[in-house]
Amino acid sequence: MLKTLKITAARKKLTSIHRTLRMDETIVVTNRDKRVLALMRWEKYDAIRETLAILEDEDLMKQLRRSIKEAGEGKLIPLERVDRKAGG
């Protein structure tokens, strides 16, 4: 969910905003009606960074696409077999 705050209001609330900001919220900070900043919980930002790192890794994305294709074709490994391979 997006909330919008003018930069002057954001400045006044900056030291306390983290107490009420939920994980699903992003605050859009505007200056003269132009979007200039996004405020979000660190956990959300960190998750976005990790997702971008995965998307930028060509080898990993190639492997992911292949895995999705194989799963769609029913080429699945039973969990019990995966668990044994992992030493569990």
BALOBA-1460 file (C-alpha; in Angstrom, 3 decimals):
// residues 88
<rec num="1" residu="m" x="0.000" y="0.000" z="0.000"/>
<rec num="2" residu="l" x="1.299" y="3.440" z="-0.903"/>
<rec num="3" residu="k" x="0.933" y="6.475" z="1.305"/>
<rec num="4" residu="t" x="2.036" y="9.911" z="0.201"/>
<rec num="5" residu="l" x="3.659" y="12.578" z="2.349"/>
<rec num="6" residu="k" x="4.971" y="15.963" z="1.373"/>
<rec num="7" residu="i" x="8.653" y="16.320" z="2.191"/>
<rec num="8" residu="t" x="7.938" y="18.865" z="4.949"/>
<rec num="9" residu="a" x="5.567" y="16.451" z="6.699"/>
<rec num="10" residu="a" x="8.001" y="13.556" z="6.239"/>
<rec num="11" residu="r" x="10.768" y="15.612" z="7.826"/>
<rec num="12" residu="k" x="8.627" y="16.209" z="10.923"/>
<rec num="13" residu="k" x="7.716" y="12.501" z="11.246"/>
<rec num="14" residu="l" x="11.057" y="10.970" z="10.291"/>
<rec num="15" residu="t" x="12.166" y="10.077" z="13.815"/>
<rec num="16" residu="s" x="8.943" y="8.244" z="14.639"/>
<rec num="17" residu="i" x="7.643" y="6.895" z="11.331"/>
<rec num="18" residu="h" x="9.381" y="3.528" z="11.776"/>
<rec num="19" residu="r" x="7.110" y="2.716" z="14.716"/>
<rec num="20" residu="t" x="3.933" y="2.666" z="12.621"/>
<rec num="21" residu="l" x="5.162" y="1.706" z="9.147"/>
<rec num="22" residu="r" x="3.909" y="-1.771" z="8.238"/>
<rec num="23" residu="m" x="5.768" y="-4.264" z="6.065"/>
<rec num="24" residu="d" x="3.244" y="-3.861" z="3.229"/>
<rec num="25" residu="e" x="3.464" y="-0.053" z="3.206"/>
<rec num="26" residu="t" x="5.689" y="2.290" z="1.269"/>
<rec num="27" residu="i" x="5.613" y="6.015" z="1.868"/>
<rec num="28" residu="v" x="6.074" y="8.141" z="-1.221"/>
<rec num="29" residu="v" x="7.716" y="11.425" z="-0.297"/>
<rec num="30" residu="t" x="6.963" y="14.280" z="-2.658"/>
<rec num="31" residu="n" x="8.541" y="17.655" z="-3.213"/>
<rec num="32" residu="r" x="6.413" y="20.096" z="-5.199"/>
<rec num="33" residu="d" x="4.177" y="17.198" z="-6.265"/>
<rec num="34" residu="k" x="7.133" y="15.245" z="-7.676"/>
<rec num="35" residu="r" x="8.011" y="11.840" z="-6.196"/>
<rec num="36" residu="v" x="11.505" y="12.102" z="-4.733"/>
<rec num="37" residu="l" x="11.872" y="9.348" z="-2.103"/>
<rec num="38" residu="a" x="10.378" y="6.061" z="-1.013"/>
<rec num="39" residu="l" x="10.368" y="5.067" z="2.665"/>
<rec num="40" residu="m" x="9.910" y="1.414" z="3.574"/>
<rec num="41" residu="r" x="10.839" y="-1.059" z="6.283"/>
<rec num="42" residu="w" x="14.422" y="-2.297" z="6.018"/>
<rec num="43" residu="e" x="13.249" y="-5.900" z="5.716"/>
<rec num="44" residu="k" x="11.225" y="-5.019" z="2.624"/>
<rec num="45" residu="y" x="14.132" y="-3.119" z="1.080"/>
<rec num="46" residu="d" x="16.464" y="-6.031" z="1.811"/>
<rec num="47" residu="a" x="14.047" y="-8.486" z="0.162"/>
<rec num="48" residu="i" x="13.881" y="-6.267" z="-2.926"/>
<rec num="49" residu="r" x="17.691" y="-6.105" z="-3.085"/>
<rec num="50" residu="e" x="17.940" y="-9.902" z="-2.855"/>
<rec num="51" residu="t" x="15.326" y="-10.337" z="-5.582"/>
<rec num="52" residu="l" x="17.175" y="-7.940" z="-7.867"/>
<rec num="53" residu="a" x="20.453" y="-9.792" z="-7.262"/>
<rec num="54" residu="i" x="18.779" y="-13.047" z="-8.317"/>
<rec num="55" residu="l" x="17.218" y="-11.451" z="-11.402"/>
<rec num="56" residu="e" x="20.605" y="-10.050" z="-12.437"/>
<rec num="57" residu="d" x="22.333" y="-13.445" z="-12.148"/>
<rec num="58" residu="e" x="22.001" y="-14.899" z="-15.656"/>
<rec num="59" residu="d" x="23.096" y="-18.426" z="-14.679"/>
<rec num="60" residu="l" x="20.714" y="-18.568" z="-11.743"/>
<rec num="61" residu="m" x="17.813" y="-17.282" z="-13.863"/>
<rec num="62" residu="k" x="18.577" y="-19.845" z="-16.565"/>
<rec num="63" residu="q" x="18.510" y="-22.587" z="-13.918"/>
<rec num="64" residu="l" x="15.256" y="-21.231" z="-12.456"/>
<rec num="65" residu="r" x="13.564" y="-21.139" z="-15.879"/>
<rec num="66" residu="r" x="14.689" y="-24.710" z="-16.559"/>
<rec num="67" residu="s" x="13.376" y="-25.854" z="-13.171"/>
<rec num="68" residu="i" x="9.995" y="-24.180" z="-13.757"/>
<rec num="69" residu="k" x="9.749" y="-25.816" z="-17.175"/>
<rec num="70" residu="e" x="10.630" y="-29.249" z="-15.760"/>
<rec num="71" residu="a" x="8.099" y="-28.848" z="-12.949"/>
<rec num="72" residu="g" x="5.444" y="-27.943" z="-15.519"/>
<rec num="73" residu="e" x="6.313" y="-31.115" z="-17.409"/>
<rec num="74" residu="g" x="5.880" y="-33.167" z="-14.237"/>
<rec num="75" residu="k" x="9.587" y="-33.897" z="-13.843"/>
<rec num="76" residu="l" x="9.567" y="-33.691" z="-10.062"/>
<rec num="77" residu="i" x="11.694" y="-35.419" z="-7.434"/>
<rec num="78" residu="p" x="9.794" y="-36.782" z="-4.409"/>
<rec num="79" residu="l" x="10.578" y="-34.885" z="-1.189"/>
<rec num="80" residu="e" x="11.731" y="-38.075" z="0.527"/>
<rec num="81" residu="r" x="14.414" y="-38.548" z="-2.120"/>
<rec num="82" residu="v" x="15.529" y="-34.937" z="-1.883"/>
<rec num="83" residu="d" x="15.699" y="-35.232" z="1.902"/>
<rec num="84" residu="r" x="17.926" y="-38.348" z="1.675"/>
<rec num="85" residu="k" x="20.252" y="-36.628" z="-0.802"/>
<rec num="86" residu="a" x="20.619" y="-33.677" z="1.558"/>
<rec num="87" residu="g" x="21.596" y="-36.017" z="4.395"/>
<rec num="88" residu="g" x="18.394" y="-35.481" z="6.357"/>
